[in-house]
Amino acid sequence: MAMGRRVTKKDCRFMVTKSEMRGIQGWFLKRLGCFSINQLSPSLSALRYAIDLIEKGEQLVVFPEGKINKYGKKLVLKEGLYRLARLATKKTTSITIIPIGIAYSKVPPNFRGEFCLSFGRPIPINDYLNSNIEDFNIFLNEKMTQEEQKALKNIGR
């Protein structure tokens, strides 16, 4: 709702782990526009699909931590987002990453609990093509943490 069709006139496509796509949850997530990726061995078809979405100007939502942080612990960013963005720059030059902070009213979040999203300033990936993965992830983690702090403040935690 906050960044999808109502705001941008585009649907969001979510890249999630294979474990998230099991059972009834997987059925539901697939209908919401999610697709799975094997983190240990990403398939070429999943990577191609993600790059095709980016090339078409669609919104791709990636959790660079590699999982959803339900318990408020600090997570280390994986290398996948930066690698995917670098691959996609071969097809299009307009790749922008928007750091988002998510905060829940309770940890772990409960059904119908309150949450807050905070959106940071867009980061054009072209400005960071000469960076290494570690430096970029440190930078992105700082931006995501800033947004998470804003979200926590807004939710009252």
Rosetta constraint file for C-alpha pairs under 8 A:
AtomPair CA 1 CA 5 HARMONIC 7.26 0.50
AtomPair CA 1 CA 6 HARMONIC 6.56 0.50
AtomPair CA 1 CA 7 HARMONIC 7.63 0.50
AtomPair CA 2 CA 6 HARMONIC 7.75 0.50
AtomPair CA 2 CA 7 HARMONIC 6.86 0.50
AtomPair CA 2 CA 117 HARMONIC 8.00 0.50
AtomPair CA 3 CA 7 HARMONIC 5.70 0.50
AtomPair CA 3 CA 8 HARMONIC 6.55 0.50
AtomPair CA 3 CA 12 HARMONIC 7.71 0.50
AtomPair CA 4 CA 8 HARMONIC 5.83 0.50
AtomPair CA 4 CA 9 HARMONIC 6.84 0.50
AtomPair CA 4 CA 10 HARMONIC 5.86 0.50
AtomPair CA 4 CA 11 HARMONIC 5.25 0.50
AtomPair CA 4 CA 12 HARMONIC 5.62 0.50
AtomPair CA 5 CA 9 HARMONIC 4.17 0.50
AtomPair CA 5 CA 10 HARMONIC 4.56 0.50
AtomPair CA 5 CA 11 HARMONIC 5.09 0.50
AtomPair CA 5 CA 12 HARMONIC 7.64 0.50
AtomPair CA 6 CA 10 HARMONIC 7.94 0.50
AtomPair CA 10 CA 58 HARMONIC 6.53 0.50
AtomPair CA 10 CA 59 HARMONIC 6.92 0.50
AtomPair CA 11 CA 33 HARMONIC 7.87 0.50
AtomPair CA 11 CA 58 HARMONIC 7.13 0.50
AtomPair CA 11 CA 59 HARMONIC 6.68 0.50
AtomPair CA 12 CA 33 HARMONIC 6.77 0.50
AtomPair CA 12 CA 58 HARMONIC 7.09 0.50
AtomPair CA 12 CA 59 HARMONIC 4.94 0.50
AtomPair CA 12 CA 60 HARMONIC 5.95 0.50
AtomPair CA 12 CA 61 HARMONIC 6.64 0.50
AtomPair CA 13 CA 32 HARMONIC 7.86 0.50
AtomPair CA 13 CA 33 HARMONIC 4.89 0.50
AtomPair CA 13 CA 34 HARMONIC 5.55 0.50
AtomPair CA 13 CA 35 HARMONIC 7.48 0.50
AtomPair CA 13 CA 58 HARMONIC 7.67 0.50
AtomPair CA 13 CA 59 HARMONIC 6.12 0.50
AtomPair CA 13 CA 60 HARMONIC 4.95 0.50
AtomPair CA 13 CA 61 HARMONIC 5.96 0.50
AtomPair CA 14 CA 33 HARMONIC 6.22 0.50
AtomPair CA 14 CA 34 HARMONIC 4.43 0.50
AtomPair CA 14 CA 35 HARMONIC 6.29 0.50
AtomPair CA 14 CA 60 HARMONIC 5.91 0.50
AtomPair CA 14 CA 61 HARMONIC 4.65 0.50
AtomPair CA 14 CA 62 HARMONIC 6.23 0.50
AtomPair CA 15 CA 34 HARMONIC 5.86 0.50
AtomPair CA 15 CA 35 HARMONIC 5.33 0.50
AtomPair CA 15 CA 36 HARMONIC 5.76 0.50
AtomPair CA 15 CA 37 HARMONIC 6.75 0.50
AtomPair CA 15 CA 50 HARMONIC 8.00 0.50
AtomPair CA 15 CA 60 HARMONIC 7.24 0.50
AtomPair CA 15 CA 61 HARMONIC 6.16 0.50
AtomPair CA 15 CA 62 HARMONIC 5.36 0.50
AtomPair CA 15 CA 63 HARMONIC 7.48 0.50
AtomPair CA 16 CA 20 HARMONIC 6.49 0.50
AtomPair CA 16 CA 21 HARMONIC 7.61 0.50
AtomPair CA 16 CA 34 HARMONIC 6.64 0.50
AtomPair CA 16 CA 35 HARMONIC 6.16 0.50
AtomPair CA 16 CA 36 HARMONIC 4.88 0.50
AtomPair CA 16 CA 37 HARMONIC 6.25 0.50
AtomPair CA 16 CA 62 HARMONIC 7.33 0.50
AtomPair CA 16 CA 63 HARMONIC 7.56 0.50
AtomPair CA 16 CA 67 HARMONIC 7.62 0.50
AtomPair CA 17 CA 21 HARMONIC 7.06 0.50
AtomPair CA 17 CA 36 HARMONIC 5.22 0.50
AtomPair CA 17 CA 37 HARMONIC 5.36 0.50
AtomPair CA 17 CA 38 HARMONIC 6.19 0.50
AtomPair CA 17 CA 39 HARMONIC 6.80 0.50
AtomPair CA 17 CA 66 HARMONIC 7.56 0.50
AtomPair CA 17 CA 67 HARMONIC 7.18 0.50
AtomPair CA 18 CA 22 HARMONIC 7.27 0.50
AtomPair CA 18 CA 36 HARMONIC 5.05 0.50
AtomPair CA 18 CA 37 HARMONIC 5.81 0.50
AtomPair CA 18 CA 38 HARMONIC 5.85 0.50
AtomPair CA 20 CA 25 HARMONIC 7.14 0.50
AtomPair CA 20 CA 26 HARMONIC 6.22 0.50
AtomPair CA 20 CA 36 HARMONIC 7.84 0.50
AtomPair CA 21 CA 25 HARMONIC 6.34 0.50
AtomPair CA 21 CA 26 HARMONIC 3.53 0.50
AtomPair CA 21 CA 27 HARMONIC 7.07 0.50
AtomPair CA 21 CA 29 HARMONIC 6.82 0.50
AtomPair CA 21 CA 30 HARMONIC 7.49 0.50
AtomPair CA 21 CA 35 HARMONIC 7.88 0.50
AtomPair CA 21 CA 36 HARMONIC 6.68 0.50
AtomPair CA 22 CA 26 HARMONIC 4.53 0.50
AtomPair CA 22 CA 27 HARMONIC 7.45 0.50
AtomPair CA 23 CA 27 HARMONIC 6.46 0.50
AtomPair CA 24 CA 28 HARMONIC 6.19 0.50
AtomPair CA 25 CA 29 HARMONIC 6.02 0.50
AtomPair CA 26 CA 30 HARMONIC 5.99 0.50
AtomPair CA 27 CA 31 HARMONIC 6.60 0.50
AtomPair CA 28 CA 32 HARMONIC 6.51 0.50
AtomPair CA 29 CA 33 HARMONIC 6.59 0.50
AtomPair CA 29 CA 34 HARMONIC 5.42 0.50
AtomPair CA 29 CA 35 HARMONIC 7.97 0.50
AtomPair CA 30 CA 34 HARMONIC 4.83 0.50
AtomPair CA 30 CA 35 HARMONIC 6.33 0.50
AtomPair CA 35 CA 46 HARMONIC 7.95 0.50
AtomPair CA 36 CA 46 HARMONIC 7.43 0.50
AtomPair CA 37 CA 42 HARMONIC 5.81 0.50
AtomPair CA 37 CA 43 HARMONIC 7.17 0.50
AtomPair CA 37 CA 46 HARMONIC 6.16 0.50
AtomPair CA 38 CA 42 HARMONIC 4.83 0.50
AtomPair CA 38 CA 43 HARMONIC 7.05 0.50
AtomPair CA 39 CA 66 HARMONIC 7.56 0.50
AtomPair CA 42 CA 46 HARMONIC 6.87 0.50
AtomPair CA 42 CA 47 HARMONIC 7.05 0.50
AtomPair CA 43 CA 47 HARMONIC 6.45 0.50
AtomPair CA 44 CA 48 HARMONIC 5.92 0.50
AtomPair CA 45 CA 49 HARMONIC 5.99 0.50
AtomPair CA 46 CA 50 HARMONIC 6.25 0.50
AtomPair CA 47 CA 51 HARMONIC 6.17 0.50
AtomPair CA 47 CA 84 HARMONIC 7.49 0.50
AtomPair CA 48 CA 52 HARMONIC 5.96 0.50
AtomPair CA 49 CA 53 HARMONIC 6.24 0.50
AtomPair CA 50 CA 54 HARMONIC 6.40 0.50
AtomPair CA 50 CA 60 HARMONIC 7.23 0.50
AtomPair CA 51 CA 55 HARMONIC 6.02 0.50
AtomPair CA 51 CA 84 HARMONIC 7.45 0.50
AtomPair CA 51 CA 87 HARMONIC 7.62 0.50
AtomPair CA 51 CA 88 HARMONIC 5.48 0.50
AtomPair CA 51 CA 91 HARMONIC 7.95 0.50
AtomPair CA 52 CA 56 HARMONIC 6.14 0.50
AtomPair CA 53 CA 57 HARMONIC 6.43 0.50
AtomPair CA 53 CA 58 HARMONIC 5.17 0.50
AtomPair CA 53 CA 59 HARMONIC 7.22 0.50
AtomPair CA 53 CA 60 HARMONIC 6.93 0.50
AtomPair CA 54 CA 58 HARMONIC 5.51 0.50
AtomPair CA 54 CA 59 HARMONIC 6.87 0.50
AtomPair CA 54 CA 60 HARMONIC 6.77 0.50
AtomPair CA 54 CA 88 HARMONIC 7.06 0.50
AtomPair CA 54 CA 92 HARMONIC 7.88 0.50
AtomPair CA 54 CA 95 HARMONIC 7.45 0.50
AtomPair CA 55 CA 88 HARMONIC 7.28 0.50
AtomPair CA 55 CA 91 HARMONIC 6.31 0.50
AtomPair CA 55 CA 92 HARMONIC 5.79 0.50
AtomPair CA 62 CA 81 HARMONIC 7.07 0.50
AtomPair CA 63 CA 67 HARMONIC 6.15 0.50
AtomPair CA 63 CA 68 HARMONIC 6.84 0.50
AtomPair CA 64 CA 77 HARMONIC 5.31 0.50
AtomPair CA 64 CA 78 HARMONIC 5.71 0.50
AtomPair CA 64 CA 79 HARMONIC 7.60 0.50
AtomPair CA 64 CA 80 HARMONIC 6.94 0.50
AtomPair CA 64 CA 81 HARMONIC 5.78 0.50
AtomPair CA 65 CA 69 HARMONIC 7.99 0.50
AtomPair CA 65 CA 75 HARMONIC 5.98 0.50
AtomPair CA 65 CA 76 HARMONIC 5.83 0.50
AtomPair CA 65 CA 77 HARMONIC 4.28 0.50
AtomPair CA 65 CA 78 HARMONIC 5.57 0.50
AtomPair CA 66 CA 77 HARMONIC 7.10 0.50
AtomPair CA 66 CA 78 HARMONIC 6.20 0.50
AtomPair CA 69 CA 73 HARMONIC 6.91 0.50
AtomPair CA 69 CA 75 HARMONIC 7.55 0.50
AtomPair CA 70 CA 107 HARMONIC 6.83 0.50
AtomPair CA 70 CA 108 HARMONIC 5.42 0.50
AtomPair CA 70 CA 109 HARMONIC 6.55 0.50
AtomPair CA 71 CA 107 HARMONIC 5.51 0.50
AtomPair CA 71 CA 108 HARMONIC 5.08 0.50
AtomPair CA 71 CA 109 HARMONIC 7.92 0.50
AtomPair CA 72 CA 107 HARMONIC 6.70 0.50
AtomPair CA 72 CA 108 HARMONIC 7.69 0.50
AtomPair CA 77 CA 137 HARMONIC 6.23 0.50
AtomPair CA 77 CA 141 HARMONIC 7.03 0.50
AtomPair CA 78 CA 137 HARMONIC 7.86 0.50
AtomPair CA 79 CA 83 HARMONIC 6.28 0.50
AtomPair CA 79 CA 133 HARMONIC 6.47 0.50
AtomPair CA 79 CA 137 HARMONIC 7.65 0.50
AtomPair CA 80 CA 84 HARMONIC 5.90 0.50
AtomPair CA 81 CA 85 HARMONIC 6.10 0.50
AtomPair CA 82 CA 86 HARMONIC 6.12 0.50
AtomPair CA 82 CA 133 HARMONIC 6.53 0.50
AtomPair CA 82 CA 136 HARMONIC 7.62 0.50
AtomPair CA 82 CA 137 HARMONIC 7.82 0.50
AtomPair CA 83 CA 87 HARMONIC 6.20 0.50
AtomPair CA 83 CA 133 HARMONIC 7.91 0.50
AtomPair CA 84 CA 88 HARMONIC 6.12 0.50
AtomPair CA 85 CA 89 HARMONIC 6.29 0.50
AtomPair CA 85 CA 95 HARMONIC 7.09 0.50
AtomPair CA 85 CA 125 HARMONIC 7.10 0.50
AtomPair CA 86 CA 90 HARMONIC 7.35 0.50
AtomPair CA 86 CA 125 HARMONIC 7.93 0.50
AtomPair CA 86 CA 129 HARMONIC 7.14 0.50
AtomPair CA 87 CA 91 HARMONIC 7.75 0.50
AtomPair CA 88 CA 92 HARMONIC 6.29 0.50
AtomPair CA 88 CA 95 HARMONIC 7.75 0.50
AtomPair CA 89 CA 93 HARMONIC 5.33 0.50
AtomPair CA 89 CA 94 HARMONIC 7.80 0.50
AtomPair CA 89 CA 95 HARMONIC 7.06 0.50
AtomPair CA 89 CA 126 HARMONIC 7.97 0.50
AtomPair CA 93 CA 126 HARMONIC 7.31 0.50
AtomPair CA 94 CA 124 HARMONIC 7.50 0.50
AtomPair CA 95 CA 124 HARMONIC 6.09 0.50
AtomPair CA 95 CA 125 HARMONIC 5.84 0.50
AtomPair CA 95 CA 126 HARMONIC 7.48 0.50
AtomPair CA 96 CA 122 HARMONIC 6.02 0.50
AtomPair CA 96 CA 123 HARMONIC 5.38 0.50
AtomPair CA 96 CA 124 HARMONIC 4.45 0.50
AtomPair CA 96 CA 125 HARMONIC 5.79 0.50
AtomPair CA 97 CA 122 HARMONIC 5.68 0.50
AtomPair CA 97 CA 123 HARMONIC 4.99 0.50
AtomPair CA 97 CA 124 HARMONIC 6.38 0.50
AtomPair CA 97 CA 125 HARMONIC 6.85 0.50
AtomPair CA 98 CA 119 HARMONIC 6.82 0.50
AtomPair CA 98 CA 120 HARMONIC 6.01 0.50
AtomPair CA 98 CA 121 HARMONIC 6.32 0.50
AtomPair CA 98 CA 122 HARMONIC 4.63 0.50
AtomPair CA 98 CA 123 HARMONIC 6.11 0.50
AtomPair CA 99 CA 119 HARMONIC 6.15 0.50
AtomPair CA 99 CA 120 HARMONIC 5.14 0.50
AtomPair CA 99 CA 121 HARMONIC 7.17 0.50
AtomPair CA 99 CA 122 HARMONIC 7.20 0.50
AtomPair CA 99 CA 123 HARMONIC 7.93 0.50
AtomPair CA 99 CA 140 HARMONIC 7.06 0.50
AtomPair CA 99 CA 143 HARMONIC 6.20 0.50
AtomPair CA 99 CA 144 HARMONIC 5.13 0.50
AtomPair CA 99 CA 147 HARMONIC 7.27 0.50
AtomPair CA 100 CA 117 HARMONIC 6.72 0.50
AtomPair CA 100 CA 118 HARMONIC 5.58 0.50
AtomPair CA 100 CA 119 HARMONIC 4.70 0.50
AtomPair CA 100 CA 120 HARMONIC 6.00 0.50
AtomPair CA 100 CA 144 HARMONIC 5.66 0.50
AtomPair CA 100 CA 147 HARMONIC 5.96 0.50
AtomPair CA 100 CA 148 HARMONIC 7.20 0.50
AtomPair CA 101 CA 117 HARMONIC 5.66 0.50
AtomPair CA 101 CA 118 HARMONIC 5.02 0.50
AtomPair CA 101 CA 119 HARMONIC 6.60 0.50
AtomPair CA 101 CA 120 HARMONIC 7.99 0.50
AtomPair CA 101 CA 144 HARMONIC 5.51 0.50
AtomPair CA 101 CA 145 HARMONIC 6.70 0.50
AtomPair CA 101 CA 146 HARMONIC 7.45 0.50
AtomPair CA 101 CA 147 HARMONIC 4.37 0.50
AtomPair CA 101 CA 148 HARMONIC 3.75 0.50
AtomPair CA 101 CA 149 HARMONIC 7.39 0.50
AtomPair CA 101 CA 150 HARMONIC 7.56 0.50
AtomPair CA 101 CA 151 HARMONIC 6.17 0.50
AtomPair CA 102 CA 115 HARMONIC 7.17 0.50
AtomPair CA 102 CA 116 HARMONIC 5.81 0.50
AtomPair CA 102 CA 117 HARMONIC 4.76 0.50
AtomPair CA 102 CA 118 HARMONIC 6.58 0.50
AtomPair CA 102 CA 147 HARMONIC 7.68 0.50
AtomPair CA 102 CA 148 HARMONIC 5.55 0.50
AtomPair CA 102 CA 151 HARMONIC 6.10 0.50
AtomPair CA 102 CA 152 HARMONIC 7.78 0.50
AtomPair CA 103 CA 115 HARMONIC 5.47 0.50
AtomPair CA 103 CA 116 HARMONIC 5.27 0.50
AtomPair CA 103 CA 117 HARMONIC 6.65 0.50
AtomPair CA 103 CA 148 HARMONIC 6.31 0.50
AtomPair CA 103 CA 151 HARMONIC 5.38 0.50
AtomPair CA 103 CA 152 HARMONIC 5.25 0.50
AtomPair CA 103 CA 155 HARMONIC 6.98 0.50
AtomPair CA 104 CA 108 HARMONIC 7.82 0.50
AtomPair CA 104 CA 109 HARMONIC 5.85 0.50
AtomPair CA 104 CA 113 HARMONIC 7.23 0.50
AtomPair CA 104 CA 114 HARMONIC 5.93 0.50
AtomPair CA 104 CA 115 HARMONIC 4.21 0.50
AtomPair CA 104 CA 116 HARMONIC 6.51 0.50
AtomPair CA 104 CA 152 HARMONIC 7.44 0.50
AtomPair CA 104 CA 155 HARMONIC 7.05 0.50
AtomPair CA 105 CA 109 HARMONIC 6.95 0.50
AtomPair CA 105 CA 113 HARMONIC 6.35 0.50
AtomPair CA 105 CA 114 HARMONIC 5.17 0.50
AtomPair CA 105 CA 115 HARMONIC 5.75 0.50
AtomPair CA 105 CA 155 HARMONIC 6.00 0.50
AtomPair CA 105 CA 156 HARMONIC 7.29 0.50
AtomPair CA 105 CA 157 HARMONIC 6.95 0.50
AtomPair CA 106 CA 110 HARMONIC 6.88 0.50
AtomPair CA 106 CA 113 HARMONIC 7.14 0.50
AtomPair CA 106 CA 114 HARMONIC 7.85 0.50
AtomPair CA 109 CA 113 HARMONIC 6.37 0.50
AtomPair CA 114 CA 155 HARMONIC 7.42 0.50
AtomPair CA 115 CA 155 HARMONIC 6.52 0.50
AtomPair CA 116 CA 151 HARMONIC 5.29 0.50
AtomPair CA 116 CA 152 HARMONIC 7.37 0.50
AtomPair CA 116 CA 154 HARMONIC 6.88 0.50
AtomPair CA 116 CA 155 HARMONIC 6.09 0.50
AtomPair CA 117 CA 148 HARMONIC 7.86 0.50
AtomPair CA 117 CA 151 HARMONIC 5.78 0.50
AtomPair CA 118 CA 147 HARMONIC 5.34 0.50
AtomPair CA 118 CA 148 HARMONIC 6.77 0.50
AtomPair CA 118 CA 150 HARMONIC 6.52 0.50
AtomPair CA 118 CA 151 HARMONIC 5.39 0.50
AtomPair CA 119 CA 147 HARMONIC 6.47 0.50
AtomPair CA 120 CA 143 HARMONIC 7.09 0.50
AtomPair CA 120 CA 144 HARMONIC 7.57 0.50
AtomPair CA 120 CA 147 HARMONIC 6.16 0.50
AtomPair CA 123 CA 127 HARMONIC 7.95 0.50
AtomPair CA 124 CA 128 HARMONIC 7.66 0.50
AtomPair CA 125 CA 129 HARMONIC 6.46 0.50
AtomPair CA 128 CA 136 HARMONIC 7.14 0.50
AtomPair CA 131 CA 135 HARMONIC 6.33 0.50
AtomPair CA 131 CA 136 HARMONIC 6.16 0.50
AtomPair CA 132 CA 136 HARMONIC 6.27 0.50
AtomPair CA 133 CA 137 HARMONIC 6.00 0.50
AtomPair CA 134 CA 138 HARMONIC 6.18 0.50
AtomPair CA 135 CA 139 HARMONIC 6.28 0.50
AtomPair CA 136 CA 140 HARMONIC 6.06 0.50
AtomPair CA 137 CA 141 HARMONIC 5.79 0.50
AtomPair CA 138 CA 142 HARMONIC 6.25 0.50
AtomPair CA 139 CA 143 HARMONIC 6.49 0.50
AtomPair CA 140 CA 144 HARMONIC 6.11 0.50
AtomPair CA 141 CA 145 HARMONIC 5.96 0.50
AtomPair CA 142 CA 146 HARMONIC 6.19 0.50
AtomPair CA 143 CA 147 HARMONIC 6.39 0.50
AtomPair CA 144 CA 148 HARMONIC 6.10 0.50
AtomPair CA 145 CA 149 HARMONIC 6.15 0.50
AtomPair CA 146 CA 150 HARMONIC 6.46 0.50
AtomPair CA 147 CA 151 HARMONIC 6.22 0.50
AtomPair CA 148 CA 152 HARMONIC 6.06 0.50
AtomPair CA 149 CA 153 HARMONIC 6.19 0.50
AtomPair CA 150 CA 154 HARMONIC 6.22 0.50
AtomPair CA 151 CA 155 HARMONIC 6.17 0.50
AtomPair CA 152 CA 156 HARMONIC 6.17 0.50
AtomPair CA 152 CA 157 HARMONIC 5.14 0.50
AtomPair CA 153 CA 157 HARMONIC 5.72 0.50
